Amino acid sequence: MEHGHGEKINQPSRLPGWMKMKMPKGERYSTLKNLVTRNGLHTICTSGNCPNIGECWNRGTATFMILGNICTRSCKFCGVPSGKPLAPDASEPVKVAEAIRTMTLNHAVITSVDRDDLFDLGAGIWAETIQEVKRLNPEIKMEVLIPDFQGKTELIQQVLDAGPDVVSHNLETVERLTPGIRSAAKYRRSLDVIRFIAASGKISKSGIMLGLGEREEEVLQTMDDLLDAGCKVMTIGQYLAPTKTHLPVVEYFPPDYFEKLKMAGLAKGFRFVESSPLVRSSYRAEDHVNI
């Protein structure tokens, strides 16, 4: 596959230079790192080895995952273990809220595994967590990155009613590749989730990865689909295989290609487009509440 803008590499074994990650540093980063270690706090930033952890923590934002660390789905790109999860921790909402207070964050992102095993698919814990975070951190700004809840709008509404500032749901990839990459999720259903979020008046957000075999025209069509659903914010990052058993990287794209897509997205009508090789879903999330 040739895009004309990326360096074509067949199942590359070595990262290109622009994918090399900088060592995190900074006074606030060091303070938060010590707090996380001392208090046994769990963040996606650390467990996911996020390349932007230093920048985000120095800006006062971090990402938390709720409802356990075992997913009921098995998407081919994701490093989260799949299987039969443990029962939800009823004290988790308070624990997350207290962790955010301990870390003195001004912006928090909350995400979760899929919990297709639960009668409410986890919506109740989601709502409680948002409410507790706001109760203990009244000045906090919050983004939630939610699963599709099987498209059940009454469950999505529970999350919306809890009052997050930004609600994100990732498409992850283009429509053609979705069946082979996302487990149980459907491209059009995810668009319907985003459309429901946008119709509620909440700031809606979504993200995709590059390097799975998509074509440029498909990425541009995905932008149009998101805009048609009312999406205001989009993130675009480079896919990296979590392990050798996951889908291999088909192609790495250099920073200027991501910049080209950013300009295309802004021209089409997105309010924010975060696009670069190391961008992840919550990158610069604190900026996205200012729409």
C-alpha positions in Angstrom: 0.0 0.0 0.0 1.4 3.4 -1.0 0.0 6.6 0.4 2.6 8.9 -1.1 3.2 10.7 2.2 4.4 7.9 4.5 7.5 5.8 4.6 6.3 2.4 3.5 7.6 -0.3 5.7 6.4 -3.9 5.6 5.9 -5.2 9.2 8.7 -3.0 10.4 10.8 -4.2 13.3 12.5 -0.9 14.1 10.8 2.4 15.0 11.6 5.4 12.8 13.4 8.3 14.4 10.2 10.4 14.8 8.7 7.8 17.0 11.4 7.9 19.7 10.0 9.0 23.0 11.5 11.7 25.2 12.2 10.9 28.9 9.5 12.7 31.0 10.8 15.4 33.3 9.6 18.6 35.1 8.8 19.5 38.6 5.1 18.8 38.5 5.7 15.5 36.7 8.1 14.4 39.5 5.7 15.4 42.2 2.8 13.5 40.6 5.0 10.4 39.9 5.9 10.3 43.6 2.3 10.7 44.6 1.2 7.9 42.3 3.9 5.6 43.6 3.4 6.4 47.2 -0.4 6.0 47.1 -0.6 3.1 44.7 -2.7 5.0 42.3 -3.6 3.5 38.9 -3.4 5.7 35.7 -3.4 4.7 32.1 -0.6 7.2 31.8 1.8 4.9 33.7 0.3 1.4 33.0 0.1 2.2 29.2 3.5 3.8 29.1 2.1 6.8 27.4 4.7 8.8 25.4 3.0 12.1 26.5 3.0 11.4 30.3 5.6 14.1 31.1 3.8 16.8 29.1 0.3 15.9 30.3 1.3 15.6 34.0 3.2 18.9 33.9 0.0 20.5 32.5 -2.0 19.0 35.4 -4.0 16.2 33.6 -4.1 12.4 33.9 -6.2 9.5 32.6 -7.8 6.8 34.8 -9.4 3.5 33.8 -12.4 2.2 35.7 -14.3 -1.1 35.9 -11.2 -3.3 36.1 -8.4 -4.1 33.7 -10.0 -7.1 31.9 -12.1 -6.4 28.9 -15.0 -8.5 27.6 -13.9 -7.8 24.0 -10.7 -8.6 22.2 -9.9 -5.9 19.8 -6.8 -6.8 17.6 -5.0 -3.5 18.4 -5.5 -3.2 22.1 -3.1 -4.3 24.8 -5.7 -4.6 27.6 -6.2 -8.3 28.5 -9.5 -9.9 27.5 -11.5 -12.5 29.4 -13.9 -12.8 32.3 -13.6 -9.7 34.5 -14.0 -9.5 38.2 -17.1 -8.0 39.8 -17.0 -4.2 39.8 -15.5 -2.5 42.9 -18.3 -0.6 44.5 -15.8 1.7 46.2 -14.0 2.6 42.9 -15.9 5.9 42.3 -14.6 7.3 45.6 -11.1 5.9 45.1 -10.8 7.6 41.7 -12.2 10.9 43.1 -9.7 10.7 46.0 -6.8 9.9 43.7 -7.6 13.0 41.5 -7.8 15.1 44.7 -4.5 13.7 45.9 -2.8 14.4 42.6 -4.2 18.0 42.6 -5.2 17.7 39.0 -7.1 20.5 37.2 -8.3 18.2 34.4 -9.0 14.4 34.4 -9.8 11.9 31.8 -11.7 8.7 32.7 -12.0 5.7 30.4 -12.9 2.0 30.9 -12.8 -1.5 29.6 -16.0 -2.9 27.9 -18.2 -4.7 30.4 -20.7 -6.6 28.2 -21.1 -9.0 31.2 -22.9 -6.5 33.4 -26.7 -5.9 33.2 -26.1 -2.1 32.7 -22.8 -2.6 30.9 -21.1 -0.5 33.6 -23.1 2.7 33.1 -24.0 2.8 36.8 -20.3 2.8 38.0 -19.5 5.3 35.2 -22.2 7.8 36.5 -21.2 7.3 40.1 -17.5 7.9 39.3 -18.2 11.1 37.5 -20.4 12.4 40.3 -17.9 11.5 43.0 -15.0 13.1 41.1 -17.1 16.3 40.8 -18.1 16.2 44.5 -14.6 15.9 45.8 -13.0 18.1 43.1 -15.6 20.8 42.4 -13.2 22.8 40.2 -12.2 19.9 38.0 -12.8 19.7 34.3 -13.4 16.2 33.0 -13.4 14.2 29.8 -14.8 10.7 29.6 -13.8 8.2 26.9 -16.7 5.8 26.9 -17.4 2.4 25.3 -20.3 2.0 22.9 -22.6 0.5 25.6 -23.9 -1.7 22.7 -25.6 1.5 21.3 -28.1 1.6 24.2 -28.9 5.3 24.5 -30.5 5.0 27.9 -27.1 3.8 29.3 -25.2 6.5 27.5 -27.7 9.0 28.9 -26.8 8.0 32.4 -23.2 9.0 31.7 -24.2 12.3 30.1 -26.5 13.1 33.0 -23.6 12.8 35.5 -22.2 16.0 33.9 -18.8 15.4 32.2 -17.5 18.3 30.1 -16.3 16.4 27.1 -17.6 12.9 26.0 -15.4 10.9 23.6 -15.9 7.6 21.8 -13.2 6.4 19.5 -13.9 5.0 16.0 -10.3 3.7 16.1 -10.1 3.1 12.4 -11.8 3.5 9.0 -15.0 1.7 8.2 -13.5 -0.9 5.8 -11.0 -2.1 8.5 -13.4 -2.0 11.5 -14.7 -5.7 11.3 -11.2 -7.1 11.3 -9.8 -4.8 14.0 -12.6 -4.0 16.6 -14.2 -6.9 18.5 -18.1 -6.6 18.6 -17.9 -2.8 17.9 -19.5 -1.5 14.6 -18.4 1.6 12.7 -22.0 2.9 12.1 -23.0 2.1 15.7 -20.1 4.1 17.0 -21.1 7.0 14.8 -24.6 6.7 16.3 -23.1 6.9 19.7 -21.2 10.1 18.8 -24.4 11.5 17.2 -26.3 10.9 20.4 -23.6 12.6 22.4 -23.5 15.6 20.1 -27.3 15.9 20.1 -27.2 16.2 23.9 -25.3 19.4 23.7 -22.1 17.9 25.1 -18.7 18.4 23.4 -18.2 15.3 21.3 -14.9 13.8 20.4 -13.4 10.8 18.6 -10.1 9.4 17.5 -8.4 7.0 15.0 -5.1 5.3 14.6 -3.0 5.3 11.4 -0.8 2.5 10.2 -3.3 -0.4 10.0 -3.7 -0.4 6.2 -6.1 2.5 5.8 -6.0 4.7 2.6 -5.9 8.5 2.8 -9.3 8.9 1.1 -10.8 6.6 3.8 -9.3 8.8 6.5 -10.8 11.9 4.9 -14.2 10.1 4.6 -14.0 9.2 8.3 -13.6 12.9 9.0 -16.7 13.6 7.0 -18.6 10.9 8.8 -17.6 12.3 12.2 -18.5 15.8 11.3 -21.9 14.7 10.0 -22.5 13.0 13.4 -21.7 16.3 15.2 -18.2 15.5 16.3 -16.2 18.6 17.2 -12.8 17.2 18.3 -10.6 14.5 16.6 -7.4 12.9 17.5 -5.1 11.0 15.0 -2.1 9.0 16.1 0.2 6.3 14.9 -0.7 2.7 15.7 1.9 0.7 17.6 1.5 -3.0 18.2 1.3 -3.7 21.9 2.9 -7.2 21.4 4.0 -9.4 18.6 0.7 -11.3 18.7 -1.3 -8.1 17.9 -1.8 -6.7 14.4 1.5 -5.6 12.9 2.1 -2.1 11.9 1.6 -1.8 8.1 3.1 1.6 7.8 4.7 4.4 9.8 3.9 8.0 8.8 6.1 11.0 9.4 5.0 14.1 11.3 4.4 16.2 8.2 1.7 13.7 7.0 -0.1 14.0 10.3 0.2 17.8 10.0 -1.4 17.6 6.6 -4.3 15.6 8.0 -4.7 18.1 10.8 -5.0 21.0 8.4 -7.5 19.0 6.3 -9.6 18.3 9.4 -9.6 21.9 10.5 -10.6 23.0 7.0 -13.5 20.6 7.0 -14.8 22.1 10.3 -13.4 20.4 13.4 -12.8 22.8 16.3 -9.7 20.8 17.4 -7.6 18.2 15.6 -4.7 16.7 17.5 -2.6 14.9 14.9 0.9 13.6 15.3 2.6 10.2 15.5 2.6 10.2 19.3 -0.9 11.6 19.9 -3.2 9.5 22.1 -6.8 9.9 22.8 -6.4 12.2 25.9 -3.6 14.3 24.5 -4.2 18.0 25.3 -7.6 17.0 26.6 -7.7 20.1 28.8 -7.9 22.3 25.7 -10.9 20.6 24.3 -13.4 21.9 26.9 -12.9 25.4 25.5 -15.3 25.3 22.6 
